[in-house]
Amino acid sequence: MADPATGSGLASLPAPPAHPRRLVYLGTPELAVAPLEALHAAGFDIALVVTRPDARRGRRGGDSPSPVKIAALALGLPVSHDVEDATTVGADLGVVVAFGEIIRRPVLERLPLVNLHFSLLPRWRGAAPVERALLAGDERTGVCVMAVEEGLDTGGIHAQAELAIRRTSTADELGQQLTALGSRLLVETLQAGLGTPVPQAGEVTYAQKVNTADLELHWDQPAIELDRVVRLGGAWTTFRGRRLKVHSARPGAEMAAGPPGTIESERVATGHGSLQLLEVQPEGKGRAAFSSWLHGARPQGDERLGETVPG
């Protein structure tokens, strides 16, 4: 029999209670710690915290718990790695913050869920909204408390708040600002009561995960775009066939002599303007001021940044 609300054979998902009494919290990374702590400090009854299983988070040592698991245990909250457990503790609402796993319909049918998402939906649905907003040069971003559906970040909006992106913001700084803003919005929204969410409106864009290739500096691009990659964290280029990480830089409108990748003093020529490198890290070594690295490397003749790493 078709569901009258959707016209399909699937039953509609349960609506969240206006004033939830007992919560399950689902989250994993550092970004999701502050919202958990804010809910706990506000007096919400958190019956269970669900997070991703312990994983190897470095080259050395064994498996480590997620930041959310560490925070939950410090607060004296029970922890599970099984999403199904969220439906067994008598909660009337689940709160999702950067959980890192698709929640399937059988769980959605038994427990209404809201999600704290770090963008102004429908712009930047998906896994890396903070990073993609920064890379795209967006002037504003924000946070949304939204209903969880089967689709990827397609649910209606219960509440949202905006935030300006400063020209010098790094991804870490922006993430911290959005986490603080989102924590307040989440607590205030649940305390005020959940009404009917408003459908998303506007152009849909997707925030794919950022990979190593996205972080390579292509010197034929404008300096302002390369600066965004550096501010993302993990930017890299090559010199004499070895990787050189770039930790901080500053774009300039003035052009440096030579083709893209040419080093002139502490500036590097780009497709438009120049990029002044401030701190770098040669492969296998520690971080250093670019001037110090330059003094040791002593580029010769037509040597440029951006040489291909030997395969």
SEDO-889454 format. One line per 3 residues: number of its first residue (from 0); their letters; for each residue x, y, z of C-alpha. Coordinates in nm, 3 decimals, always signed. Layout:
REM SEDO-889454
NUM	A	X Y Z  ... .
//
This chain:
REM SEDO-889454
0	MAD	+0.000 +0.000 +0.000  +0.134 +0.341 -0.098  +0.208 +0.596 +0.168 .
3	PAT	-0.036 +0.888 +0.113  +0.225 +1.150 +0.197  +0.487 +1.028 -0.049 .
6	GSG	+0.291 +0.827 -0.303  +0.534 +0.539 -0.255  +0.514 +0.203 -0.090 .
9	LAS	+0.751 +0.319 +0.183  +0.618 +0.446 +0.513  +0.704 +0.807 +0.592 .
12	LPA	+0.972 +0.866 +0.848  +0.867 +0.963 +1.201  +0.869 +1.333 +1.287 .
15	PPA	+1.091 +1.442 +1.576  +0.922 +1.543 +1.900  +0.883 +1.917 +1.955 .
18	HPR	+1.065 +1.894 +2.288  +1.291 +1.586 +2.295  +1.360 +1.446 +2.641 .
21	RLV	+1.612 +1.169 +2.581  +1.882 +1.183 +2.313  +2.126 +0.961 +2.132 .
24	YLG	+2.432 +1.142 +1.998  +2.609 +1.020 +1.683  +2.946 +1.176 +1.597 .
27	TPE	+3.312 +1.095 +1.545  +3.578 +1.366 +1.479  +3.704 +1.657 +1.686 .
30	LAV	+3.449 +1.880 +1.511  +3.171 +1.687 +1.685  +3.307 +1.713 +2.040 .
33	APL	+3.190 +2.066 +2.127  +2.823 +2.003 +2.029  +2.820 +1.691 +2.249 .
36	EAL	+2.966 +1.884 +2.542  +2.720 +2.170 +2.487  +2.419 +1.937 +2.495 .
39	HAA	+2.548 +1.772 +2.810  +2.616 +2.108 +2.979  +2.264 +2.225 +2.887 .
42	GFD	+2.118 +1.934 +3.083  +1.993 +1.711 +2.801  +1.961 +1.343 +2.890 .
45	IAL	+2.207 +1.169 +2.658  +2.127 +0.800 +2.678  +2.402 +0.682 +2.442 .
48	VVT	+2.683 +0.811 +2.223  +2.743 +0.623 +1.897  +3.075 +0.676 +1.721 .
51	RPD	+3.293 +0.505 +1.465  +3.506 +0.211 +1.582  +3.854 +0.265 +1.720 .
54	ARR	+4.097 +0.307 +1.433  +4.464 +0.346 +1.363  +4.519 +0.723 +1.356 .
57	GRR	+4.895 +0.734 +1.305  +5.186 +0.536 +1.172  +5.283 +0.411 +1.515 .
60	GGD	+5.095 +0.235 +1.788  +4.764 +0.053 +1.790  +4.406 +0.161 +1.743 .
63	SPS	+4.288 +0.482 +1.905  +3.935 +0.592 +2.003  +3.766 +0.873 +1.817 .
66	PVK	+3.768 +1.224 +1.971  +3.395 +1.188 +2.042  +3.448 +0.859 +2.224 .
69	IAA	+3.717 +1.016 +2.440  +3.489 +1.309 +2.523  +3.188 +1.086 +2.593 .
72	LAL	+3.378 +0.863 +2.833  +3.514 +1.172 +3.011  +3.154 +1.286 +3.061 .
75	GLP	+3.054 +0.943 +3.193  +2.832 +0.864 +2.895  +2.786 +0.512 +2.753 .
78	VSH	+2.941 +0.454 +2.411  +2.860 +0.215 +2.126  +3.002 +0.153 +1.778 .
81	DVE	+2.679 -0.001 +1.648  +2.420 +0.235 +1.495  +2.144 -0.016 +1.567 .
84	DAT	+2.200 +0.041 +1.940  +2.063 +0.393 +1.897  +1.713 +0.246 +1.872 .
87	TVG	+1.734 +0.037 +2.189  +1.783 +0.293 +2.469  +1.443 +0.462 +2.475 .
90	ADL	+1.557 +0.786 +2.310  +1.305 +1.003 +2.130  +1.561 +1.186 +1.911 .
93	GVV	+1.903 +1.122 +1.761  +2.146 +1.409 +1.702  +2.402 +1.354 +1.425 .
96	VAF	+2.721 +1.562 +1.392  +2.987 +1.448 +1.143  +2.922 +1.083 +1.219 .
99	GEI	+3.094 +0.952 +0.907  +2.853 +0.671 +0.817  +2.531 +0.657 +0.618 .
102	IRR	+2.236 +0.585 +0.848  +2.004 +0.335 +0.684  +1.628 +0.349 +0.662 .
105	PVL	+1.554 +0.078 +0.923  +1.711 +0.303 +1.186  +1.544 +0.616 +1.047 .
108	ERL	+1.204 +0.446 +1.072  +1.254 +0.379 +1.444  +1.429 +0.695 +1.560 .
111	PLV	+1.383 +1.049 +1.425  +1.715 +1.224 +1.367  +1.841 +1.578 +1.321 .
114	NLH	+2.181 +1.667 +1.182  +2.408 +1.964 +1.253  +2.561 +2.038 +0.913 .
117	FSL	+2.844 +2.286 +0.858  +2.722 +2.478 +0.555  +2.425 +2.680 +0.431 .
120	LPR	+2.228 +2.407 +0.260  +2.172 +2.316 -0.017  +2.520 +2.454 -0.089 .
123	WRG	+2.788 +2.201 +0.001  +2.599 +1.886 +0.083  +2.833 +1.604 +0.171 .
126	AAP	+3.151 +1.515 +0.355  +3.374 +1.825 +0.335  +3.160 +2.142 +0.342 .
129	VER	+3.409 +2.354 +0.537  +3.699 +2.270 +0.307  +3.499 +2.315 -0.015 .
132	ALL	+3.360 +2.653 +0.095  +3.714 +2.773 +0.159  +3.851 +2.636 -0.169 .
135	AGD	+3.568 +2.793 -0.367  +3.635 +3.136 -0.219  +3.289 +3.163 -0.063 .
138	ERT	+3.239 +3.484 +0.132  +2.985 +3.332 +0.369  +2.904 +2.994 +0.515 .
141	GVC	+2.712 +2.875 +0.819  +2.548 +2.590 +1.004  +2.210 +2.418 +0.972 .
144	VMA	+2.006 +2.201 +1.205  +1.829 +1.978 +0.956  +1.605 +1.675 +0.943 .
147	VEE	+1.780 +1.350 +0.846  +1.641 +1.167 +0.543  +1.770 +0.884 +0.326 .
150	GLD	+1.917 +1.131 +0.077  +2.255 +1.296 +0.128  +2.184 +1.610 +0.335 .
153	TGG	+1.848 +1.662 +0.163  +1.628 +1.712 +0.470  +1.438 +2.027 +0.561 .
156	IHA	+1.594 +2.299 +0.776  +1.487 +2.354 +1.137  +1.730 +2.642 +1.198 .
159	QAE	+2.039 +2.801 +1.048  +2.298 +3.068 +1.125  +2.546 +3.243 +0.895 .
162	LAI	+2.914 +3.323 +0.934  +3.145 +3.544 +0.726  +3.462 +3.380 +0.594 .
165	RRT	+3.760 +3.607 +0.649  +4.014 +3.637 +0.368  +4.282 +3.490 +0.596 .
168	STA	+4.072 +3.212 +0.755  +4.230 +2.868 +0.766  +4.019 +2.553 +0.755 .
171	DEL	+4.102 +2.485 +1.120  +3.999 +2.836 +1.228  +3.680 +2.822 +1.023 .
174	GQQ	+3.595 +2.480 +1.163  +3.636 +2.605 +1.519  +3.414 +2.907 +1.451 .
177	LTA	+3.145 +2.691 +1.292  +3.162 +2.438 +1.575  +3.105 +2.710 +1.836 .
180	LGS	+2.823 +2.864 +1.630  +2.665 +2.525 +1.562  +2.682 +2.415 +1.925 .
183	RLL	+2.488 +2.722 +2.034  +2.237 +2.685 +1.752  +2.178 +2.317 +1.827 .
186	VET	+2.113 +2.373 +2.198  +1.891 +2.676 +2.136  +1.691 +2.495 +1.867 .
189	LQA	+1.623 +2.189 +2.081  +1.538 +2.403 +2.384  +1.298 +2.622 +2.184 .
192	GLG	+1.129 +2.319 +2.030  +1.147 +2.157 +1.688  +0.877 +2.270 +1.451 .
195	TPV	+0.814 +2.168 +1.092  +1.139 +2.197 +0.891  +1.153 +2.428 +0.589 .
198	PQA	+1.247 +2.260 +0.258  +1.586 +2.351 +0.118  +1.585 +2.606 -0.163 .
201	GEV	+1.859 +2.715 -0.401  +2.136 +2.567 -0.613  +2.265 +2.231 -0.492 .
204	TYA	+2.641 +2.174 -0.473  +2.829 +1.875 -0.333  +3.134 +1.876 -0.106 .
207	QKV	+3.347 +1.580 -0.204  +3.622 +1.471 +0.034  +3.951 +1.651 -0.015 .
210	NTA	+4.234 +1.420 -0.125  +4.608 +1.458 -0.166  +4.575 +1.557 -0.531 .
213	DLE	+4.347 +1.848 -0.434  +4.624 +1.983 -0.211  +4.896 +2.002 -0.477 .
216	LHW	+4.992 +2.358 -0.567  +4.968 +2.412 -0.943  +5.170 +2.725 -1.000 .
219	DQP	+4.993 +2.823 -1.321  +4.683 +2.902 -1.110  +4.628 +3.252 -0.963 .
222	AIE	+4.801 +3.326 -0.632  +4.469 +3.388 -0.458  +4.353 +3.034 -0.541 .
225	LDR	+4.683 +2.881 -0.432  +4.655 +3.070 -0.103  +4.321 +2.899 -0.037 .
228	VVR	+4.482 +2.559 -0.082  +4.753 +2.652 +0.168  +4.493 +2.773 +0.418 .
231	LGG	+4.319 +2.438 +0.385  +4.620 +2.265 +0.542  +4.840 +1.997 +0.387 .
234	AWT	+4.937 +2.190 +0.072  +5.241 +2.061 -0.114  +5.459 +2.115 -0.415 .
237	TFR	+5.784 +1.957 -0.535  +6.146 +2.062 -0.569  +6.417 +1.848 -0.725 .
240	GRR	+6.177 +1.556 -0.736  +6.091 +1.561 -0.364  +5.781 +1.691 -0.191 .
243	LKV	+5.785 +2.023 -0.012  +5.493 +2.098 +0.219  +5.376 +2.458 +0.238 .
246	HSA	+5.232 +2.543 +0.580  +5.174 +2.916 +0.540  +5.190 +3.175 +0.265 .
249	RPG	+5.066 +3.515 +0.163  +4.932 +3.612 -0.184  +5.043 +3.927 -0.360 .
252	AEM	+4.924 +4.115 -0.668  +5.276 +4.187 -0.792  +5.417 +3.949 -1.048 .
255	AAG	+5.741 +3.759 -0.989  +5.987 +3.721 -1.273  +5.989 +3.405 -1.478 .
258	PPG	+5.733 +3.133 -1.554  +5.503 +2.986 -1.285  +5.698 +2.813 -1.009 .
261	TIE	+6.000 +3.041 -1.042  +6.141 +3.152 -0.705  +6.229 +3.521 -0.680 .
264	SER	+6.358 +3.606 -0.334  +6.078 +3.464 -0.111  +5.808 +3.500 -0.376 .
267	VAT	+5.697 +3.235 -0.622  +5.560 +3.322 -0.965  +5.204 +3.204 -1.032 .
270	GHG	+4.950 +3.227 -1.311  +4.843 +3.566 -1.175  +5.030 +3.751 -0.904 .
273	SLQ	+5.281 +3.586 -0.674  +5.274 +3.379 -0.357  +5.509 +3.465 -0.072 .
276	LLE	+5.597 +3.144 +0.108  +5.639 +3.178 +0.485  +5.682 +2.829 +0.631 .
279	VQP	+5.764 +2.504 +0.454  +5.865 +2.149 +0.538  +6.102 +1.947 +0.319 .
282	EGK	+6.035 +1.577 +0.283  +6.166 +1.388 +0.587  +6.253 +1.705 +0.781 .
285	GRA	+6.091 +1.951 +1.020  +5.911 +2.276 +0.954  +6.123 +2.579 +0.873 .
288	AFS	+6.094 +2.938 +0.761  +6.100 +2.952 +0.383  +6.399 +3.187 +0.395 .
291	SWL	+6.596 +2.925 +0.589  +6.499 +2.650 +0.347  +6.590 +2.873 +0.054 .
294	HGA	+6.933 +2.945 +0.202  +7.002 +2.572 +0.227  +6.845 +2.463 -0.103 .
297	RPQ	+7.005 +2.738 -0.317  +6.794 +2.695 -0.635  +7.012 +2.713 -0.945 .
300	GDE	+6.947 +2.851 -1.291  +6.601 +2.763 -1.415  +6.505 +2.533 -1.123 .
303	RLG	+6.141 +2.583 -1.028  +5.886 +2.455 -0.777  +5.638 +2.203 -0.910 .
306	ETV	+5.867 +1.947 -1.066  +5.712 +1.603 -1.108  +5.775 +1.353 -0.830 .
309	PG	+5.942 +1.044 -0.982  +5.695 +0.755 -1.004 .
//
